[in-house]
Amino acid sequence: MPPSTPAGPPADRTTSWLHHRLGRTVVLAYAAALLLPWPGEWLRRTHALPLGRAGVLPLPTGQLLLSLILFSAGLQVSLHALGGLLRRPVALLSGIALHLVIPLLAIPAVAFLLRRTPDADGGSGLVTAMILIVAMPVAAGATVWTGKGDGDQPTMVGLVLASTLLSPLSIPLIISALVPLLSGSYAATLTRVEHTAQGGFALVGVVLPCAAGILCRLVLPSRALSRVLTVVAPTALAGSLVLTYVNASGALGSFLAHPRPLLLAAALAVATLVCLLSFVLGRGAARLLGLDASAASSLTLACGMNNSSASAVLITTALPDKPHLLLPVLAYGLLQKTAASRVVRATRPPVPCSNPSARIS
């Protein structure tokens, strides 16, 4: 039976309804992109707003939607809850370290396997896409999945916030460390992407929207903050679905125009392998550290859930002529939600049975 939608303002009910059906709505966004990709392809392009003599204002849809999502994430950060992390920072520090280490373990393994394939460039295109996925900060949506289970929400919020604020340093660092795995034009392309990240994408496109949300939370009175949240939270959640549709339209529209079944199969296989390795390494690290179940769940989710929306926006911005690189990004986005659902089910506390006779085996 699907979970009931709690009573409350319409915006709260809408947000709760979407949260409980997040996986299905993402699949619907993919299906819409497959059946009707043209509006999404139009939205992918940067449009211009005329400003008279001042010129024009560029409106990149993907970047604007990503900024809205990250602003909403910052607006919902409970800084009071983060204070407890200073007294028990093991999970937070471990998560930050793993966020840097896991790409250096997972991507070389994938690159080694792809070099055994008959692909002329040794799978450098797929490796490029996966590098841009694992280099991104922890997905803000990971906090939603933590809330669905018995995870440690302050730890998860801290990991999302820390990885986001560190992204201007971590994204170029991870990219530069993994560029030698690429061959041909992809190495030069990813080097340009590294400069793009250093030149402002991570700061302007990722950090500033999140920081703006945190600042608004600090300065707004509680009543005004509540009103803003009732508008921003459901709008950002809807925006994330629109962004998923836009990114999927770019990848699937290109695929429909020039079908490449082997590329699709390879993208699924590579995304599955990297996603599985990330979750497994996160779970293994949590066990080695002896974390309790809730902190272990949060650490595992943080290791496996990267901001695929940010990587898709970066690919669209820096590599507009290679929409096929969005295929592994889409696959990873869906796979990480599936894996997160399994982690949540494994840590969700059992519902007590109300029928005494049913407890008798």
NORFEN-V747153 format. One record per residue. N is the residue number from 1. RES is the residue in one letter. SS is DSSP state (a for helix, b for strand, c for the rest). PHI is phi in degrees with one decimal (999 if undefined). D_FIRST is the distance of its C-alpha to the first C-alpha in Angstrom with 2 decimals. Layout:
n:res:ss:phi:d_first
N:RES:SS:PHI:D_FIRST
N:RES:SS:PHI:D_FIRST
This chain:
n:res:ss:phi:d_first
1:M:c:999:0.00
2:P:c:-66.8:3.84
3:P:c:-63.1:6.47
4:S:c:-75.8:8.66
5:T:c:-86.9:12.07
6:P:c:-67.6:14.82
7:A:c:-70.5:17.83
8:G:c:153.4:20.94
9:P:c:-58.6:23.19
10:P:a:-55.5:21.98
11:A:a:-62.9:22.83
12:D:a:-64.7:20.75
13:R:a:-65.3:17.67
14:T:a:-64.4:18.37
15:T:a:-61.5:18.90
16:S:a:-63.2:15.71
17:W:a:-62.2:13.73
18:L:a:-67.7:15.81
19:H:a:-59.5:15.58
20:H:a:-71.4:11.82
21:R:c:-121.9:12.34
22:L:a:-61.4:15.82
23:G:a:-61.6:15.85
24:R:a:-68.2:14.80
25:T:a:-68.9:17.27
26:V:a:-65.5:19.95
27:V:a:-61.2:19.63
28:L:a:-63.0:19.99
29:A:a:-64.3:23.04
30:Y:a:-64.0:24.51
31:A:a:-64.4:24.06
32:A:a:-62.9:25.74
33:A:a:-66.4:28.53
34:L:a:-73.6:29.04
35:L:a:-85.6:29.21
36:L:c:-140.0:30.92
37:P:c:-80.6:32.67
38:W:a:-63.5:35.67
39:P:a:-60.5:34.43
40:G:a:-65.6:33.21
41:E:a:-65.6:36.58
42:W:a:-67.0:38.34
43:L:a:-68.1:36.43
44:R:a:-64.3:37.33
45:R:c:-74.5:40.97
46:T:b:-78.8:42.68
47:H:b:-103.0:43.68
48:A:b:-123.1:46.50
49:L:b:-104.2:46.83
50:P:b:-62.6:50.49
51:L:c:-120.7:52.12
52:G:a:70.2:55.52
53:R:a:-69.4:58.40
54:A:a:-73.0:56.18
55:G:c:104.8:54.84
56:V:b:-130.2:51.21
57:L:b:-108.3:48.10
58:P:b:-68.4:45.99
59:L:b:-125.5:42.25
60:P:b:-76.9:40.42
61:T:a:-57.4:36.84
62:G:a:-59.9:35.33
63:Q:a:-66.4:37.23
64:L:a:-66.2:36.46
65:L:a:-66.4:32.69
66:L:a:-61.9:32.93
67:S:a:-63.0:35.02
68:L:a:-63.0:32.48
69:I:a:-62.8:29.69
70:L:a:-72.0:32.04
71:F:a:-61.9:33.35
72:S:a:-62.6:29.90
73:A:a:-62.6:29.37
74:G:a:-65.5:32.73
75:L:a:-65.9:32.05
76:Q:c:-98.5:29.05
77:V:c:-73.2:31.01
78:S:c:-92.4:31.59
79:L:a:-67.0:35.18
80:H:a:-63.7:35.28
81:A:a:-67.1:32.59
82:L:a:-68.8:34.59
83:G:a:-59.6:37.57
84:G:a:-65.9:36.22
85:L:a:-66.3:36.33
86:L:a:-66.6:40.12
87:R:c:-86.9:40.16
88:R:c:-145.2:38.02
89:P:c:-89.0:38.43
90:V:a:-60.1:38.04
91:A:a:-64.1:34.57
92:L:a:-64.9:35.58
93:L:a:-65.5:38.91
94:S:a:-65.4:37.50
95:G:a:-63.5:34.86
96:I:a:-64.3:37.61
97:A:a:-63.8:39.83
98:L:a:-66.3:37.18
99:H:a:-60.3:36.42
100:L:a:-86.9:40.08
101:V:a:-83.9:40.47
102:I:a:-56.9:37.47
103:P:a:-58.7:38.67
104:L:a:-73.2:42.09
105:L:a:-98.2:40.65
106:A:a:-77.1:38.02
107:I:a:-66.5:39.93
108:P:a:-58.6:43.18
109:A:a:-63.9:41.31
110:V:a:-65.9:39.77
111:A:a:-61.7:43.18
112:F:a:-63.7:44.87
113:L:a:-67.8:42.59
114:L:a:-69.2:42.93
115:R:c:-69.2:46.70
116:R:c:-84.6:46.59
117:T:c:-89.8:45.25
118:P:c:-76.6:47.67
119:D:c:-59.5:46.61
120:A:c:-63.3:49.86
121:D:c:-100.7:48.81
122:G:c:65.1:47.05
123:G:c:72.2:43.62
124:S:a:-61.2:44.81
125:G:a:-62.8:42.65
126:L:a:-66.8:39.42
127:V:a:-63.6:40.76
128:T:a:-58.6:41.60
129:A:a:-61.8:38.07
130:M:a:-68.2:36.63
131:I:a:-61.6:39.26
132:L:a:-70.5:38.23
133:I:a:-77.5:34.57
134:V:a:-73.4:35.31
135:A:c:-79.6:37.98
136:M:c:-75.0:35.60
137:P:c:-66.9:34.34
138:V:b:-62.2:30.97
139:A:c:-64.9:28.24
140:A:c:-61.0:27.32
141:G:c:-64.4:23.67
142:A:a:-62.4:23.87
143:T:a:-66.5:23.65
144:V:a:-65.2:20.16
145:W:a:-67.6:19.04
146:T:a:-61.6:21.06
147:G:a:-65.5:19.29
148:K:a:-74.2:15.86
149:G:c:-109.7:17.40
150:D:c:-114.7:20.34
151:G:c:-79.9:23.00
152:D:c:-89.0:26.27
153:Q:a:-64.5:25.89
154:P:a:-58.6:29.66
155:T:a:-63.6:30.58
156:M:a:-65.4:28.30
157:V:a:-60.7:29.60
158:G:a:-63.2:33.08
159:L:a:-68.5:32.70
160:V:a:-62.3:31.50
161:L:a:-67.2:34.33
162:A:a:-64.2:36.99
163:S:a:-66.2:36.33
164:T:a:-69.2:36.38
165:L:a:-67.6:39.62
166:L:c:-86.9:41.21
167:S:a:-59.6:40.31
168:P:a:-60.8:43.76
169:L:a:-96.2:45.22
170:S:a:-73.2:42.58
171:I:a:-62.3:41.91
172:P:a:-62.3:45.62
173:L:a:-63.9:46.14
174:I:a:-65.6:43.46
175:I:a:-62.6:44.58
176:S:a:-65.1:48.24
177:A:a:-71.6:47.58
178:L:a:-104.1:45.80
179:V:a:-55.7:48.01
180:P:a:-59.4:50.46
181:L:a:-76.0:47.82
182:L:c:-95.7:48.10
183:S:c:-128.3:50.85
184:G:c:64.0:52.57
185:S:a:-70.1:51.50
186:Y:a:-67.9:48.11
187:A:a:-64.2:49.89
188:A:a:-66.7:51.75
189:T:a:-63.4:48.64
190:L:a:-69.3:46.66
191:T:a:-63.9:49.74
192:R:a:-65.1:49.68
193:V:a:-63.6:45.99
194:E:a:-58.9:46.99
195:H:a:-66.1:49.60
196:T:a:-63.1:47.08
197:A:a:-63.9:44.83
198:Q:a:-68.0:47.90
199:G:a:-80.5:49.12
200:G:a:147.3:46.29
201:F:a:-60.5:42.88
202:A:a:-64.7:41.48
203:L:a:-75.4:43.20
204:V:a:-77.1:42.82
205:G:a:-86.2:39.58
206:V:a:-119.2:37.62
207:V:a:-72.9:39.34
208:L:a:-61.0:40.65
209:P:a:-61.4:37.43
210:C:a:-66.0:35.68
211:A:a:-64.1:38.81
212:A:a:-63.4:38.98
213:G:a:-63.9:35.49
214:I:a:-64.3:36.53
215:L:a:-63.0:39.78
216:C:a:-60.3:38.12
217:R:a:-64.3:35.95
218:L:a:-73.1:39.19
219:V:a:-95.5:41.27
220:L:c:-79.1:38.95
221:P:c:-61.9:38.77
222:S:a:-58.6:35.42
223:R:a:-67.5:34.93
224:A:a:-65.9:35.87
225:L:a:-62.2:33.69
226:S:a:-61.3:30.64
227:R:a:-66.0:31.51
228:V:a:-63.5:32.09
229:L:a:-64.1:28.78
230:T:a:-65.4:26.87
231:V:a:-95.9:28.61
232:V:a:-72.0:29.03
233:A:a:-60.1:25.64
234:P:a:-66.8:23.60
235:T:a:-65.3:26.70
236:A:a:-66.8:26.99
237:L:a:-65.7:23.37
238:A:a:-64.6:23.98
239:G:a:-63.1:27.32
240:S:a:-65.8:25.90
241:L:a:-70.9:23.97
242:V:a:-64.0:27.24
243:L:a:-64.1:29.17
244:T:a:-60.4:26.92
245:Y:a:-63.5:27.57
246:V:a:-63.0:31.28
247:N:a:-65.5:31.69
248:A:a:-65.1:29.87
249:S:a:-63.7:32.08
250:G:a:-63.3:35.15
251:A:a:-73.5:34.33
252:L:a:-74.5:32.87
253:G:a:-63.1:35.50
254:S:a:-65.3:38.19
255:F:a:-67.3:36.66
256:L:a:-67.3:36.56
257:A:a:-69.6:40.16
258:H:c:-136.5:41.33
259:P:c:-59.1:38.95
260:R:c:-135.8:39.33
261:P:a:-58.3:36.95
262:L:a:-64.9:38.58
263:L:a:-64.5:38.08
264:L:a:-62.8:34.36
265:A:a:-63.1:34.06
266:A:a:-65.9:36.17
267:A:a:-62.6:34.15
268:L:a:-63.7:30.90
269:A:a:-65.7:32.75
270:V:a:-66.7:34.41
271:A:a:-62.0:31.34
272:T:a:-62.7:29.44
273:L:a:-64.3:32.42
274:V:a:-66.1:32.92
275:C:a:-62.5:29.26
276:L:a:-63.3:29.15
277:L:a:-61.4:32.52
278:S:a:-64.3:31.54
279:F:a:-67.7:28.45
280:V:a:-65.8:30.41
281:L:a:-65.3:33.43
282:G:a:-64.4:31.42
283:R:a:-65.3:29.82
284:G:a:-63.7:33.27
285:A:a:-64.4:34.97
286:A:a:-62.0:32.56
287:R:a:-69.3:33.37
288:L:a:-62.8:37.08
289:L:a:-79.3:37.05
290:G:c:68.0:35.39
291:L:c:-71.9:32.81
292:D:c:-70.1:30.22
293:A:a:-59.3:26.59
294:S:a:-68.6:25.60
295:A:a:-67.7:28.73
296:A:a:-64.0:28.43
297:S:a:-61.9:24.94
298:S:a:-63.8:26.35
299:L:a:-64.4:29.45
300:T:a:-62.6:27.65
301:L:a:-63.1:25.52
302:A:a:-65.4:28.74
303:C:a:-71.2:30.65
304:G:a:-96.2:28.30
305:M:c:-106.8:27.18
306:N:b:-102.7:30.11
307:N:c:-76.2:30.36
308:S:a:-66.5:30.29
309:S:a:-63.1:30.60
310:A:a:-65.7:33.94
311:S:a:-65.3:35.15
312:A:a:-65.1:34.34
313:V:a:-64.8:36.29
314:L:a:-64.9:39.15
315:I:a:-63.5:39.32
316:T:a:-62.9:39.34
317:T:a:-75.2:42.03
318:A:a:-89.2:44.25
319:L:c:-130.4:43.73
320:P:c:-65.2:43.23
321:D:c:-89.3:44.92
322:K:c:-127.7:42.46
323:P:a:-64.1:39.04
324:H:a:-64.9:38.25
325:L:a:-69.6:37.93
326:L:a:-77.5:34.65
327:L:a:-59.3:33.07
328:P:a:-65.8:32.70
329:V:a:-65.3:31.57
330:L:a:-63.3:28.66
331:A:a:-61.9:27.84
332:Y:a:-65.4:28.03
333:G:a:-58.4:25.86
334:L:a:-74.8:22.97
335:L:a:-65.9:23.73
336:Q:a:-67.8:23.93
337:K:a:-70.9:20.43
338:T:a:-64.7:19.20
339:A:a:-65.6:21.40
340:A:a:-62.3:20.33
341:S:a:-60.9:16.68
342:R:a:-68.2:18.09
343:V:a:-63.4:20.33
344:V:a:-64.4:17.67
345:R:a:-63.5:15.57
346:A:a:-72.3:18.96
347:T:a:-107.9:19.89
348:R:c:-68.4:16.81
349:P:c:-63.9:17.76
350:P:c:-65.0:16.06
351:V:c:-78.7:14.09
352:P:c:-62.6:16.65
353:C:c:-82.3:16.14
354:S:c:-88.5:16.95
355:N:c:-100.9:18.29
356:P:a:-56.4:21.75
357:S:a:-68.2:22.21
358:A:a:-75.3:19.26
359:R:a:-79.5:21.25
360:I:c:-82.0:24.05
361:S:c:-82.6:24.20
